[in-house]
Amino acid sequence: MRALTSEEVQNLLNGVDKYSELGKYMRLAIIRGLRVSEILSIKWSELMESEFVPKNILTIDRENLKGGKKTIISEESSGEKKKTKQITISSRRIKLSNSYKEYLIDYAKNNSTRGKYITVTDDTIRNNLDTAMNKFNPSTHDDTVSSHSFRKFYAVKCYRLSGNDLTATQKMLSHKSVSSTGYYLSATISDIDGLTSKLHEALAKDEIE
């Protein structure tokens, strides 16, 4: 799968209903480069302190979360013979930008913030993205675009803004190996200087739009 270009991302942000399931998905995927599985697992209670007050830090604690800090917890099963089961819990702490917190406040004014942040499956996100790409980026849409293309866009963005620092980009993506980061960038690294100055300005303001 390839990375989306800055122009494609801007077209999607301008065209897709920002409060739709795809709209919610895109904002976390673009701003923080989260994995598909991470975004789909997030609950509103992990984003909001109260109904209209967002948290400053999103903490994701999951079993076998990629790239997280791992803690092993032992659990004993009940019964005549007790067996100890080890569960690996991984944790990531992610600072929420001011622009994203404002988005959450606006969303909460007219929408429920209970249960899961994304209420549809990965397949639905992919189908909705396919429809949106056909509508808002018809000349560039192809079968190399998927829900994972947002994370690759984030990787390219981090690489360029870090002065082409592969190690810094690795940390931003929470990759265990720098080779994984290199793989993410392999398809776009030769064109990385083509990222627009508009993207730089948006990032300096801590927002995408």
N, C-alpha and C positions, 0 to 999 in steps of 0.2 A: 504494500500500500504506500502511496506517495503522500508527501506533506501537502496541505492546502497552501495556496499562495495568499499573501496579505490581501490582494484584491478580491479573491474568492471569499475569504473570511469576512471582509467588510461588506460584500454583497449579501452574504447570509445574515449578518447581524442587522443590516438595514431591512431585509425582506421578511425574515421569519418572525412570527409573533414572539416577542421576548418572554412572554409568560407561558408559552406552550412547553410541552415536554422536551422538544428539540431545543427550544430557546433556553430553557434552564440547563440542559445538558451542555450546550455550546459554551455558555459563559464559564462554567467551571473547567471545561476541557481546554479552553483557550487561555484563560487568565492564569490557571495553575498547572496546566498540563497533566491533569490526573488521568489515570488509567480508566478504561471503560468499566472494569469490574469495581473499581473504587467508587466512581460516581454513582453507579447503580445500587451500591450498598449503603449510601449515605442516608441518614434519617434527619428530618427537620430538627429534632432535638439536639443534633450535633452541630447545627448551624445557628440556632437561635437560643438566646438566654431566656427570653420570654416572647410573647406573641409578636411584638414589634421591635424587639431589641436583638440585633445579631451579635453573635460572639465575635471576639477578635481573632480567636484561634480555632480552626477546625481540627479536632483530634480524631483520627481514624484508627481504631483498635480492631484488628481482625485476625482470625486464624490464617497463618501462612500468607500474610500480606507481602507482596513483592516490595523489596527496597526499604522495609520498615525496620525499626529497632526491635529485636526479638527478645522475648522473655518466655521462659519455659515454666509452665504451671502444671503441677502434679495433681491429679484427681483420683480419689479412691472410689471404686465401684462398690455398691452394696451387695450383700449376699453372704453366704457362708465363707466363700473364699474371696478375700479382698485382693483386687488387682489394681495396680497403679497405672494410670494412663497419663502420658505426657502430652500436653497441648502447647504448640508454639503460637504465641500471640505476638503479632507485629504491630507496631504503632508508628504513625506519622503525624506530625504536628505542622499545620499549614496556616500561615498568616493570611487572613482575608483582607483584601484591599478595600479602601474606602469606597471606591466606585461599586464594588460588588456588594458591600454592606448596604449601600443606598438602594441597590437593585432589590435586595432581600426585603427591605422595609417597604418599598413600593409594591412588591409582590404580595406581602402580607396584608396590605390594606383591602384587597379584594379577593384573596384566595386563602385556602386552608394551609396552615403550616403544621399539620399533624401527619404522622406516619412517615412514609418514605419520600425523599426529595424527588426522585424519579419513580413514577408509578407504572411505567411500561418496561418491556423487555429490550434487550440489545437489538433483537431483530426489528422491533418497531422503530427504534431510533435509526437504524440503518435504512429502513424503508422510507421514513420521513426525510432523512438526509438526501436520499436518492431523488425524491420528489422535489425537494428544495433546490438541489443542485441543477436539476433539469429546468427549473423555473428561473432561478436567479443567476446561474452560471452555465447557460446552455452550450456555449461555445467551448468550454474547457472540461465539462463533465465527462468522465469515463469510468471504466470499471476498476480503476486503481484508487478510487476514493471510497473511504469507509469511515465509520465512527472513530477509528484509530488515527485518521488523518489529522485530527485536531491536535493530538499529542505530538505528532511529528512536526506540525507547524510550530508548536511551542518549543520543540527541540531546536529547530532552525533559528527561531527568534532568540533564544537564550545564547546560542552559539555566536550569533552575529553581535549581539549586544555585549557579550563578554570579551570581545576582541578576538574571536575564534579560539577561545580557550576550551579545549575538549574536557578537561578535568572539572572545570566549573560547571559546564553543561551537564556532565555526569551527575554531579551532586544535585542540581536542580531537578533532574529527572528521577532521582533516587535509584540509579542503576548500580548494581553491584560491580559490574565490570565496565571499564572504559570502552571495551570492544563493542559492547551493546550500544553505547552512545554513538560510536563510529558507524555502526550499521544503520542507525536511525538517520544519520546525516549523509550517508553514502550517495543517495539519489539526488540530493539537493546541494551538496557542498560546493559543487562547481558553479552553481548559480546563486550562491548566497549573497553576493554583493548586489544582487538585483532587488533585495528587500527595500521597500520605499522609506524615504525620510519621514513620511507620515506615520509609519509604524513606530519609529524611534520617538517621535514627539508624543504619541499616544502612551507609550510605555513610561516616558518621563513623567507623565501626569497620572500614572498609576491606573490607567484604563485603556480599553481597546477602542471604544467608539470615539 
